[in-house]
Amino acid sequence: MGLHEMQGEKITGPVFGFVKLRPGTPRTQEMVSEIAMKWTKVARTGATEARFNGVDISTVMFTMPKGQDVFELKEFLLSQPEAYEIKIGDQLFRRPGDPTFDEVFLKLQAEKTAEDSDANDEL
């Protein structure tokens, strides 16, 4: 079921998903936990019951006991500078025009490899 089909129906059960954080920004697990805590507090002030937990240094998981607010949460997350890509069920969401997370990650890896190669050539 696609998002547009889901939007036409009322989602009443629990929902969970994952947020890939913007690649290329060095983070620690503590920084990811702080992002998750901040998003939990902001969502709560917006009357959206969502809980965020850091999974690793580039991923935050969210859970919502009431799925009817999932579309508002998606818009909130896409407005956050740290968020890059959101996965809800089998649907991926990102800002219009952004390449996939995998494409950006591979590009950053290629740039790092080229930099490492250049550094070794100088030795």
Phi, psi and omega in degrees: 000127180280169182297319181297323176292322179294324182294330179287339179256156177270121179271119184248338183275181178292153181225144172222161180194183183228146177240121173274129180280157183305122181287157178093355179254115180295132180222155171255167177299325178296319179296320179295319177298322178294320177298314180299317180295318179298313181297322178298315181294317181293318179299321180295321180290337176270014179064026175252122181273097179221144178237133182246142177222136175290134179260309176211193186284358178228007185222137173237135177258144175233150175230144177225122179292334180238108186289352183296342181263008188296327181287324174294321178296319179301314179296319177301312183296319180292343177274351181275132184296333182283336185278138177244312185219140182239134176242120176236114186064233178257015181259134175252139179229139172210174180294147179304134177090347179285137174289168180295158178302317181299319179298315180294318180299314179297321178296316179295321178296318180296319178296319179295318178297318179296319178296317179297321179295316178297321180294321179290327178295328181288336181282000000 
